[in-house]
Amino acid sequence: MKIAGFDIRCASVPMPPHRTASGVVAVSPLVLLSVRTDAGITGHSITFTYTPAALKPTAELMKNIEPLAAGQPLAPAAVSDALHARFKMLGAQGLVGMALAGIDMALWDAFARAQGLPLVQLLGGQPRPVRAYGGIGYDGVEGSARAAEDWARRGLLGIKAKIGYPTLAEDIAVIRAMRAAAGPHMQLMVDYNQSLSPTEAGQRLQALDAEGLAWIEEPVAAHDFPAFARLAAQTRTPLQAGENWWVRWTSAMRWTPACAAT
Ligand SMILES: [Mg+2]
């Protein structure tokens, strides 16, 4: 089976302003990629480009990469190796990395569809569905509690809230207010959006262990694997990461902490 070509669309989906510890998100800029094969199977991916400024450039990069993939066998790992080799001098990070990741996801989706298996099973894993949950922005104690109550009223059994307030006490106040508003059976998750230093994360996460959270998402920079490993060893609550990995990190591209002293 060979890759026939790409169909690419840009979508700017308006959303209510969603505050995070890293800024306000008011629109969801998405590149929708479909990779066609000569066997009639199509794989899809959605790439969230964070800012509308990156939407068209990411889509155009994918379009410009299409001739490098078209006509190749549908072998996602081999195509990924070839594309990364091709971009070695420019560097497969930033928007290039994002475009390559979107293509990679669509190729794997097509490959799984061709095998008739969910991708997680094809990769040797087991499906572990996550409970549907409502999102809560960086909305303070009262705003987060109101949103939690609203999701509970709408029948959801899980919520995930942005935290990363100036102090740990504020993080805990928001979590407890949501718990009080949504009831004891609501599954609570929190997301730091990479806003803590490893030292600060170590202190806050140990305190959050007592709050009964289902997971704590991205407490530190997404690619600081040593910090994640240390935090995971110190914390009972599961840590969540992966949403912002769009670069394949090899031994030649080791993460270097920005704040080596911390
Ligand atoms: Mg997140």
Residues whose N, C-alpha, C, O or C-beta is under 5 A from the ligand:
A	BS01	MG	D191 E217 E243
